[in-house]
Each structure stands twice: as C-alpha cells, then as structure tokens.
C-alpha cells in the first residue's frame, strides 16, 4: 500500500467524525449510568439495612420511628414505616432494572461503534479508558 493510500484510508470524513462524537457522548452517558447504578445499589442496600434494623427494634421503639423528611425527622408508626420502606425499595429496584437495560443497550452500541472505528482507523484511534490502578481497558466493556 502506498503512502497516499494509507493517508486516504486514515483520513476522517464528516461521517467518521460524527461516529467518533457519538461514541464520546455515548461513553460519557454510559459511565454516568454506571455511577448512578452503583449509587442506586448502595441506596437499595441501605433500605434493606433499615428494614432489618426495624425488625430488630423493641416494641416501644417501633411505636415511634424517626424518618428524615426534608431536613427534619418525623416520627411514624411501624406500619407506615414498613409501607414507606417497601415502596422505596420497589421504586429503587425498578429504577435499577431500567438503568441496567439502558446500560446493556449502550454497551451494544458502543461495541458496534468501536468495531467500526477500529476497522477504519486501526491503531490510529484510541478508544480505551484508563481504569483505577493504571490498567487500560476498552471503555469498561
């Protein structure tokens, strides 16, 4: 292959630039969604821990459970707290399920774009992400 052919092969067209930009935006959304999923997972664990603690409380303490509402604590009875915790756990789980579906969709699109861009540019394009510990991965996929 002559140098002119190599240059022509590696020249980015407007369509290539759109794909690169799409990859960058999608990757940013993907990383944000992964962080949100981690946060929701922690929230779900905290809700489960709260439900477990409620079960361990004695009868007197259960009669008036403080719940943070806005910036103040309001005391509720056990039934109200149980209902509220169940609703929060269900809402959190539904949000996590929707986010997992969205993440899988983004992973598929990222993989497709990555394959197209590497096929076109080979080693002349860098689509990897530096992970903690200095390891380089292909954008966490």
C-alpha positions in Angstrom: 0.0 0.0 0.0 1.4 3.4 -0.9 1.6 6.3 1.5 -1.2 8.1 -0.4 -3.5 5.0 0.0 -2.6 4.8 3.7 -3.4 8.5 4.2 -6.7 8.2 2.3 -7.7 5.2 4.5 -7.0 7.0 7.7 -8.5 10.4 6.8 -11.6 11.1 8.8 -14.7 12.0 6.9 -17.6 14.0 8.3 -19.4 10.7 8.9 -16.4 9.3 10.7 -16.3 12.4 12.9 -20.0 12.0 13.7 -19.3 8.4 14.7 -16.4 9.5 16.9 -18.5 12.2 18.5 -21.4 9.8 19.0 -19.0 7.3 20.7 -17.7 10.0 23.0 -21.2 11.2 24.0 -22.4 7.7 24.5 -19.4 6.7 26.5 -19.9 9.7 28.8 -23.6 8.7 29.3 -22.5 5.0 29.8 -20.0 6.0 32.6 -22.6 8.3 34.2 -25.2 5.5 34.1 -22.7 3.0 35.7 -22.0 5.5 38.5 -25.8 6.0 39.0 -26.3 2.3 39.2 -23.6 2.0 41.9 -25.3 4.7 43.8 -28.7 3.1 43.5 -27.3 -0.2 44.6 -25.9 1.4 47.7 -29.3 3.0 48.3 -31.0 -0.3 47.9 -28.6 -1.9 50.4 -29.3 1.0 52.9 -33.0 0.5 52.5 -32.6 -3.2 53.2 -30.4 -2.5 56.2 -33.1 0.0 57.5 -35.8 -2.7 57.2 -33.6 -5.2 59.0 -32.9 -2.7 61.8 -36.7 -2.0 62.1 -37.2 -5.7 62.7 -34.7 -5.7 65.5 -36.2 -2.8 67.3 -38.1 -3.4 70.5 -41.9 -2.7 70.7 -41.6 0.6 72.4 -39.0 2.0 69.9 -41.1 0.7 67.0 -44.1 2.7 68.1 -42.3 5.9 67.0 -39.7 5.5 64.3 -37.9 8.7 63.2 -37.8 9.2 59.4 -35.9 12.0 57.7 -38.4 14.1 55.7 -36.6 17.0 54.0 -34.3 18.4 56.7 -36.3 17.3 59.8 -37.1 13.9 61.4 -40.8 13.0 61.7 -41.9 10.1 63.9 -44.1 7.4 62.2 -45.6 4.1 63.4 -44.1 0.8 62.3 -46.8 0.1 59.7 -46.3 3.4 58.0 -42.5 3.0 58.0 -42.8 -0.6 56.6 -45.0 0.7 53.8 -42.7 3.5 53.0 -39.6 1.3 53.0 -41.4 -1.3 50.8 -42.4 1.5 48.3 -38.9 3.0 48.3 -37.3 -0.5 47.8 -39.7 -1.2 44.9 -39.0 2.2 43.3 -35.3 1.8 43.7 -35.4 -1.7 42.2 -37.5 -0.6 39.2 -35.1 2.3 38.6 -32.1 -0.1 38.8 -33.7 -2.5 36.3 -34.5 0.3 33.9 -30.9 1.6 34.2 -29.4 -1.9 33.6 -31.5 -2.2 30.4 -30.2 1.2 29.3 -26.6 0.2 30.1 -26.9 -3.0 28.1 -28.3 -1.0 25.1 -25.4 1.5 25.4 -22.8 -1.4 25.7 -24.1 -2.9 22.4 -24.0 0.4 20.6 -20.5 1.2 22.0 -19.2 -2.2 20.8 -20.7 -1.6 17.4 -19.1 1.9 17.1 -15.8 0.7 18.5 -15.7 -2.1 15.9 -16.5 0.3 13.0 -13.9 2.9 14.2 -11.1 0.4 14.8 -11.8 -1.2 11.4 -11.4 2.2 9.8 -8.6 3.7 11.8 -6.8 0.7 13.5 -4.2 1.8 15.9 -4.6 5.5 14.9 -7.6 5.9 17.2 -7.6 5.5 21.0 -10.9 4.3 22.4 -9.7 2.9 25.7 -10.3 4.2 29.2 -7.7 4.4 32.0 -9.1 2.5 34.9 -8.0 2.8 38.5 -4.7 1.1 39.1 -3.4 2.2 35.7 -4.9 -0.6 33.7 -6.1 0.3 30.2 -9.4 -1.3 29.1 -11.7 -0.9 26.2 -14.0 1.7 27.8 -15.0 -0.7 30.6 -16.5 -3.2 28.2 
